[in-house]
Amino acid sequence: MELSTLEETTTLETTLGHLRRPLLPKVLQVQQGIVRAVHDFMFKKGLTQLMPLMLSPITDPLNHGVVDATIGYADRHWSLTKSMIFHKQLALLNPALQSLYIVSPNVRLEFSDRAGTGRHLFEFTQIDFEFKDKDRFYVMEFMEELVNAVFARLNAEIPEVLLELRGELLPQYEQWPVYRTEKLEAALGPDYERIKSEEATTPFWLLNHTREFYDKEDPAKPGTYLNYDLIWPDGFGEGLSGAEREHEYHQIRKRMAQVGTSQEIFKHYLEVAREEGLPRTAGAGFGVERMTRFICRLKDVDEVTVFSRKPYAASLF
Ligand code: ASN
C-alpha cells in the first residue's frame, strides 16, 4: 500500500476509536499480569535481567524480508533491533553469567503481505531468554513451566477479567505434543502449521525449521536444525521460537554462506567466534502481545495495542 493511501484510510477517528475501545484496559491488565508473573518466574529461576537495546551495528537478519531500518550515527550504520539474539549470546561471554532475559522491543517493518495474518505487528515486545550450557530439552521444559506458572498467577489474580474476556479460567497443560516440521508437511502439505494449530487444543512444539544461521544444525543429521517453535492451539499459531545456537566459527561461516548472510556486517561477531570462542547456549523468545492475544482470544494481535502497529495500517500516533 502506498503511503498516500494510508493517509486517506487512517483517520483521527479510527486512531482514537482504537485507543477508546472499552475492553482495552482489561486486555492490558492481562498483559501486565503476564509481564509481572514472568519477572517473578525469571527471578525465582535465577535469570539475570538485561535492559533492552534498540540500536546496534548488528541485529537479527530474520528468515524473511522486512523493510530496512538502519540509521547513520557516528560514522556507522545502526540497525533498529529485530531481536537481541546476538546480544544474548555475547552477554553470556561473561564467565559469571549463566542465564539472562530481556523484555525486548523489536522493530520489524513487515511488508503488507503480513498485514492480514492476525499475528504481526511492525513493532512489538518479546521476552527473550538464553542459558549457557543448556540444551533444547531444558529450554522447552522451562517454557512449559513458565506458561503454567503465568496462567496460574492470572487465574489467582484476575479471575473476573479472564471470565469476561475468555469465558473461563486458564488451563494447566500437562502434555505438550512434539512434532517435526518435515513429518507434518508430508502429512498435511505446506500449510501444516496453520492446520495443526487449528486442530490442536493444547500448545505444542514444532521442531526443525530451516532458519537463520544461528540456529544450530544437528551434527547427527546435517540439514536439520535443533530449533523449536511453540505453537498456540485453536489457530493462534506461533508464539515462541528458539534454538540451541551455533557457536563454532567454521560452522557459523558455513551456515552464513548457505543462507546468504553478509559476513562483512558480522565481521566483529565472527572475530569473537574465531578468537574468543562463543559460549554454547540455548534459548528462545516469546511474543508478549501474542500471548496476550491467545489468553484473551482476540481475533487480531493488533487488538492488544493502544496505538495500532498492524503492518501498513499505521496509527496517526
Ligand atoms: N528470540 C528468538 C530466539 O531466541 C529469535 C527471534 O526472535 N528471531 O531464537
Residues whose N, C-alpha, C, O or C-beta is under 5 A from the ligand:
A	BS01	LIG	D60 S83 I85 D128 S241 G242 A243 G283 A284 G285
